Structures are given as structure tokens and as C-alpha cells.
Amino acid sequence: MYNNDETIFYPQDEMNTFLLPVTLGCSYNQCAFCSMYKDSKYGEVPFTEIETQLINGELYTDRVFLTGADPMAIGFAKMEQLLELIQKYLPYCACVASYAAIKSIAKYSVEELSILHDKGLRLLYIGFETGRNDILKVLHKGHTVETAIKQAKKLNEAKLQFNSIIMYGIAGEGESEANGIATAQMINQFTTQKVITMSLIVFVDTELNKMVEKGKFVPAGRGERLLEIKTLLEHLKPQKAMLFDTTHPTNIIRIKGFLPQDKNRLIAQVENSF
């Protein structure tokens, strides 16, 4: 049995989902704002252990979430084998979901992503964070806006749905409105099932915290962050119906609705929170 005491992180939408460990730590682990895997060494859970967990799983499980910072980092061949194992032991599973990084998706072709979709991979949670290259560079995110758009369009072509995670306040004081516009412009370039927002938290023992202590980064205040959410909503023009969700625990306001039909209601709710 493969023993591991690492904290397991998963989206709140997957709270009642069967969790299947695939990777440990983070294969990149350089984002200046993230503290989740700083003390963890990257590794892949052996397939023997994965199979053991699947054998002991509930036969009628209809949804599986692959845990780890970025299970897509294991590559196409292993991911295909993993999905086949899930199909074998959990035949009623209709959706396999996972976190995924832009840099990992870039290693897959449209054809490979389409094959994985057909084998059960139906939803990815992707940290786009912001639509500004200068902020991505400062925070060592590991991808550019152009690359993010290219990979998102690739997923659209492969018909593999994904949720876009963005972080308001990430641009710092005085930059929230501009960041909201840029992020909306990025998202408008592709089709995403949902936009999940998170409010930047400066965690201790991160590079971002050191930047704050040295005065190189000044976090945006509450008013600016609300302005960024409002600006983002005003400039989002989804090609298809898209859920906008700020119910993650980090958020300073909890609103949820579909764009474009609920846009005015959502904006009004933000305005009432100033």
C-alpha cells in the first residue's frame, strides 16, 4: 500500500465525488502566490496503488476526481491507461474530472485530448489566474496569456469542457480595473463551462509574501477587488451560456449566475456590496 499523508485539495464542486490520488506535490511548484505544495516533493502514485483504490471503490460511482496539483502532468499514455482502469472497475462512472495546468495541456495534441474525452475525462479545472502577461511573469505562473488562449481553444476543439479559475486582486493595488478588463478579454477568446473566481490571499512563506514585506507588491483593498469583479462581469461576452461563480471560500462576495442572462443581476449585487 502506498502511504501518503499529503493534504488533498479539490474543488468545492467535487465535495461528494470519489477522490482518486494520481500525483503528489506539484510538478511545477514555482507560483509566487501558492503555498499548497511548497513542502511536498512531486511524485506519481503507482498504478498498483491506484488499481487497489479502484477495486475498493463503490461499483456504482458515477463521478471521479483525480487528485494532485496537476494530474495531466503524467502524460497521454499514462492518462489513457488510468481512464481505462477507471472504466474497468467503475463502469458507471460518467465523468472523470481533474485539475490541469496550461503548461501540461500544451503537451497534448487535440487528437489525444479527444481520445481522453471519449474515455471519460470530461472536465478540467484550470488556473488561468489573469489575462495580463506582466502579472503572470511577476508571479511565476509558468504560462503566457497567448499560450493559455491557444490551449483553451485546443480543448474546445477536442470538446473537452473546462472551468476557468481566475484570481482577482492578483494584479495589486491600483491595477484591479485594468486586470478585470484584460482577464475578460482573454476569456472572451474561448468557450468555458464556468468562471470560478478566487480572491488573492497572501500566504506566509510564499515568495509573494516576501514581495509584500519588501514593498514590491501592495495587495488591492476590498473596494478595488469589488470593482474588479464588476469590471470583469461588464466585459465578459461569452460565446455560449457560462456560469459565473464567486462562492469559493476565499471570495469577499458570494454570487452565482449564468452569463449573459444574469449579468445585470450579478452586477447589481456587486454594486450593493461596495
C-alpha positions in Angstrom: 0.0 0.0 0.0 1.3 3.5 -0.9 1.2 5.6 2.2 0.9 9.4 1.9 -0.1 12.0 4.4 -0.2 14.9 2.0 -3.3 17.2 2.3 -5.7 16.6 -0.6 -7.1 19.6 -2.3 -10.1 19.5 -4.6 -12.8 22.0 -5.9 -15.8 22.6 -3.8 -18.0 21.2 -6.6 -16.3 17.8 -6.1 -17.0 17.7 -2.4 -19.1 14.5 -2.8 -17.0 13.0 -5.6 -14.9 9.8 -5.4 -11.3 11.1 -4.9 -8.6 9.2 -6.7 -4.9 10.2 -5.9 -2.8 10.4 -9.1 0.0 12.8 -8.3 1.7 14.1 -5.2 3.0 17.6 -4.8 3.3 19.8 -7.9 5.4 19.2 -10.9 6.0 22.9 -11.3 5.7 24.3 -7.8 7.0 27.8 -8.6 4.0 30.1 -8.5 4.8 33.0 -6.2 1.4 33.1 -4.6 0.9 29.4 -3.8 1.8 27.6 -0.6 -0.1 24.4 -1.0 2.8 22.2 -2.2 5.9 24.1 -1.1 7.0 21.3 1.3 5.9 18.4 -0.9 8.1 16.5 -3.3 6.5 15.8 -6.7 5.7 12.2 -7.4 3.2 9.9 -9.2 1.1 7.4 -7.3 2.0 3.9 -8.6 -0.7 2.3 -10.8 -0.7 -0.7 -8.4 -2.0 1.6 -5.7 -4.5 3.4 -8.0 -5.9 0.0 -9.0 -6.2 -1.1 -5.4 -8.2 2.0 -4.6 -10.4 1.4 -7.6 -11.0 -2.2 -6.7 -12.1 -1.0 -3.2 -14.3 1.8 -4.7 -18.1 1.8 -4.9 -19.2 0.0 -8.1 -21.9 2.5 -8.9 -19.7 5.6 -8.5 -20.7 7.9 -11.3 -18.1 10.6 -10.8 -14.3 10.6 -10.1 -12.0 13.5 -9.3 -8.2 12.9 -9.9 -6.3 14.5 -7.1 -3.0 16.2 -7.2 -1.9 19.7 -8.3 -1.9 18.7 -11.9 -2.6 15.0 -12.8 -2.4 15.8 -16.5 1.4 16.1 -15.9 1.6 12.3 -16.1 1.3 12.4 -19.9 -1.1 10.9 -22.5 -0.1 7.3 -22.3 -0.5 7.0 -18.5 -3.6 9.1 -18.5 -5.2 6.9 -21.2 -4.2 3.8 -19.1 -5.7 5.4 -16.0 -9.0 6.2 -17.6 -9.2 2.6 -18.9 -8.7 1.3 -15.3 -11.5 3.6 -14.1 -13.8 2.3 -16.8 -12.9 -1.3 -15.8 -13.6 -1.0 -12.1 -16.1 1.8 -12.1 -18.2 1.1 -15.2 -21.0 3.5 -14.1 -18.6 6.5 -13.9 -19.9 9.1 -16.4 -17.4 11.9 -15.6 -13.7 12.0 -14.6 -12.6 15.5 -13.6 -9.2 16.9 -12.7 -7.1 20.0 -12.1 -4.9 20.8 -15.1 -2.1 23.4 -15.8 -1.8 25.2 -19.1 1.8 24.0 -19.4 0.7 20.4 -19.1 -2.2 20.7 -21.6 0.3 22.1 -24.1 2.0 18.7 -24.2 -1.2 17.1 -25.6 -2.5 17.2 -29.1 -6.1 17.8 -30.0 -6.4 14.2 -31.1 -5.0 13.0 -27.7 -7.4 15.2 -25.7 -10.3 14.0 -27.8 -9.3 10.4 -27.1 -9.1 11.1 -23.4 -12.5 12.8 -23.5 -14.0 9.7 -25.2 -12.5 7.5 -22.5 -14.2 9.5 -19.8 -12.2 12.6 -19.0 -15.0 15.2 -19.1 -14.0 18.2 -17.1 -10.8 20.1 -16.2 -10.3 22.8 -13.6 -7.6 25.2 -15.0 -5.9 28.1 -13.2 -5.7 30.9 -15.7 -5.5 33.5 -12.9 -5.2 36.6 -15.0 -5.2 37.9 -18.6 -2.1 40.0 -18.1 1.3 38.8 -19.1 3.2 41.2 -16.8 1.3 39.8 -13.8 1.8 36.2 -14.9 5.5 36.9 -15.2 5.9 38.6 -11.8 4.1 35.7 -10.1 5.9 33.0 -12.0 2.8 31.3 -13.2 4.6 29.5 -16.0 2.5 30.4 -19.0 1.6 33.4 -21.1 -1.9 34.7 -22.0 -1.3 33.7 -25.6 -0.4 30.1 -24.6 -3.5 30.0 -22.3 -5.8 31.1 -25.1 -4.2 28.6 -27.5 -4.6 25.6 -25.1 -8.2 26.6 -24.2 -9.1 26.7 -27.9 -7.5 23.3 -28.3 -9.7 21.9 -25.5 -12.7 23.5 -27.3 -11.8 21.7 -30.5 -11.4 18.4 -28.6 -14.8 19.0 -27.0 -13.3 18.6 -23.5 -15.0 21.0 -21.1 -13.2 23.0 -18.5 -13.8 25.5 -15.7 -11.6 28.7 -15.7 -10.2 29.7 -12.4 -9.2 33.4 -12.1 -7.9 35.4 -9.2 -9.0 39.0 -8.5 -6.6 41.2 -6.6 -3.7 39.4 -8.2 -2.5 42.5 -10.0 -2.1 44.5 -6.8 -3.2 48.0 -5.7 -4.3 50.3 -8.5 -4.5 47.6 -11.1 -7.8 45.9 -10.5 -9.9 47.6 -13.1 -7.3 47.1 -15.8 -6.8 43.5 -14.8 -10.6 42.8 -14.9 -10.7 44.1 -18.5 -7.7 42.1 -19.6 -8.9 38.9 -18.0 -12.4 39.3 -19.6 -10.8 39.8 -23.0 -8.8 36.6 -22.5 -11.8 34.6 -21.5 -13.9 36.0 -24.4 -11.5 34.2 -26.8 -12.7 30.7 -25.9 -15.7 28.8 -24.5 -15.6 27.7 -20.9 -18.2 26.0 -18.9 -17.7 28.1 -15.8 -15.6 31.0 -14.5 -14.6 30.4 -10.9 -13.2 33.4 -9.1 -10.9 33.5 -6.1 -9.7 36.5 -4.1 -5.9 36.7 -3.7 -4.7 35.7 -0.3 -1.1 36.4 0.6 0.1 33.3 2.4 3.1 33.2 4.8 6.2 31.5 3.5 5.5 32.4 -0.2 7.5 34.5 -2.5 4.6 36.9 -2.8 4.6 37.4 1.0 8.3 38.4 0.7 7.4 40.8 -2.1 4.8 42.4 0.2 7.2 42.7 3.1 9.7 44.4 0.8 7.1 46.8 -0.6 7.4 45.3 -4.1 3.7 44.3 -4.1 0.8 46.1 -2.4 -2.4 44.0 -2.2 -5.6 45.6 -3.5 -8.2 46.6 -0.9 -11.8 45.4 -0.7 -13.2 48.3 -2.8 -10.7 47.6 -5.6 -11.4 43.9 -5.6 -15.2 44.5 -5.8 -14.5 46.9 -8.7 -12.5 44.2 -10.4 -15.4 41.7 -10.2 -17.8 44.3 -11.5 -15.4 45.2 -14.4 -14.9 41.5 -15.2 -18.7 41.0 -15.4 -19.2 44.1 -17.5 -16.6 43.0 -20.1 -17.3 39.2 -20.3 -19.1 38.3 -23.5 -19.4 34.5 -23.6 -19.9 32.8 -26.9 -22.2 30.3 -25.1 -24.1 30.3 -21.7 -21.4 30.3 -19.0 -21.7 30.1 -15.2 -20.1 32.8 -13.2 -19.3 31.7 -9.6 -17.8 33.6 -6.7 -18.8 31.1 -4.0 -15.3 29.8 -3.3 -14.5 30.4 0.4 -11.8 33.0 -0.5 -14.2 35.4 -2.1 -15.3 38.6 -0.5 -18.8 38.3 -2.1 -20.8 35.3 -2.9 -22.8 35.5 -6.1 -23.6 33.0 -8.8 -25.4 33.1 -12.1 -25.3 32.5 -15.9 -23.9 34.9 -18.4 -25.2 36.7 -20.3 -28.7 36.3 -18.9 -27.9 37.1 -15.3 -25.3 39.8 -15.9 -27.4 42.8 -14.8 -28.4 41.0 -11.6 -24.9 40.0 -10.7 -23.5 43.5 -11.4 -26.2 44.9 -9.2 -25.3 42.5 -6.4 -21.7 43.6 -6.6 -22.6 47.3 -6.6 -24.7 46.8 -3.5 -21.7 45.4 -1.7 -19.5 48.5 -2.0 
